[in-house]
Structures are given as structure tokens and as C-alpha cells.
């Protein structure tokens, strides 16, 4: 039995040396650096530039929901102090991981105060379009900053 143990010892040492040499060959190599400006780079479920830009664009209103994996931002009702008889609520949905105009959808609801109650009122399409433009412009700016 001791003869068997004597045979295993050199084999174990040889395996340990081979493993050490194999691991040492891995050192000195740098990992390739990711392009931080790529539209796909994200630790969340949607495009990170659109997400950050959308959060910034609606930051004036209190948030009800912000789901970065699903790409949904919902604000609570917001009344401008200069016009307290009107309030708005917004939902921003980011649909894709690419920085594209069709990856963004904004919906808004508007109410006006009539006789002490809030009544639904139409939202001008230009208002929603303007908010989308603000978000897209800011997202592109964030991407340019990340490039350098």
C-alpha cells in the first residue's frame, strides 16, 4: 500500500505544477474595455441613457412608480404653483434597449378643477411630443458625454 502512496505523490505534484503554470500563463492580459457609449450597455432592462433622461425630465413631479427593468416611470399628479387649477400626470415607457426615438412612449393625463372637483381635460399632442423631444435630446447628450 505504501508503494501505491509513493506513486500518487509524484502524480499529485505534477498536476499541481501543471495547474500553476497554466494559471500563470493567464496573467498579464488586460480585459477588453467595453464601449461605454454603446446603446446596449446597461445594467437595467432598458436603454440607460433614455432611462436617466426620462427621470430627469419628469423630476419636477413626484414619482409613483419607477421600474428600471420594465422601463416604466409613472408620476403622481402635479399642479404648477402658478396654475393650481390644472394638474398633469405622466407615464413614460421605454420600450427597447436601443437609443432610438421609437423606443420611447410618453402619455399624459390632464385635469382641471371645476367646482372643487377634478375633471379630465384633453392634453395637447404638442405637449407630449415636446416631452419626448426633451427626453431624446437629453439621452443623446448623455451618450455623447459618455463617449468623451
PEZIJO-V680097 format. One record per backbone hydrogen bond with DSSP energy under -0.5 kcal/mol. NH is the residue of the N-H (numbers start at 1). CO is the residue of the C=O. E is the energy in kcal/mol with one decimal. If there is no record, write none. Layout:
NH CO E
NH CO E
This chain:
5 1 -1.8
6 2 -1.9
7 3 -1.3
8 4 -1.8
9 5 -1.7
10 6 -0.9
11 7 -1.2
12 8 -2.8
13 9 -2.3
14 10 -2.5
15 11 -2.2
16 12 -2.3
17 13 -2.4
18 14 -2.3
19 15 -2.4
20 16 -2.2
21 17 -2.5
22 18 -2.3
23 19 -2.2
24 20 -2.2
25 21 -1.3
26 23 -1.1
27 23 -0.6
27 24 -0.7
29 26 -0.8
36 34 -1.1
38 35 -1.8
41 38 -1.2
42 40 -0.5
45 68 -0.5
47 96 -1.7
51 47 -2.2
52 48 -2.5
53 49 -2.3
54 50 -2.6
55 51 -2.4
56 52 -2.1
57 53 -2.3
58 54 -1.8
59 56 -1.0
61 58 -1.8
64 74 -3.2
65 74 -2.1
67 72 -2.9
68 66 -0.7
71 67 -1.8
72 67 -1.7
73 92 -2.7
74 65 -2.9
75 90 -2.8
76 62 -3.5
78 88 -2.6
80 78 -0.5
83 80 -2.0
84 81 -0.5
86 83 -1.4
87 111 -2.6
88 78 -2.4
89 109 -2.2
91 107 -2.9
92 73 -2.9
93 105 -3.3
94 71 -3.1
95 93 -0.6
95 103 -2.8
96 103 -0.7
100 98 -1.5
103 100 -1.4
104 101 -1.2
105 93 -2.6
107 91 -2.7
109 89 -2.9
110 121 -0.7
111 87 -2.6
112 119 -2.6
113 85 -2.7
114 112 -0.5
114 117 -3.1
117 114 -1.3
119 112 -2.8
121 110 -2.8
127 124 -1.1
128 124 -1.2
129 125 -2.4
130 126 -2.3
131 127 -1.9
132 128 -2.2
133 129 -2.5
134 130 -2.4
135 131 -2.3
136 132 -2.7
137 133 -2.5
138 134 -2.3
139 135 -2.5
140 136 -2.3
141 137 -2.0
142 138 -2.5
143 139 -2.0
144 140 -2.4
145 141 -2.2
146 142 -1.7
147 143 -1.6
148 144 -1.4
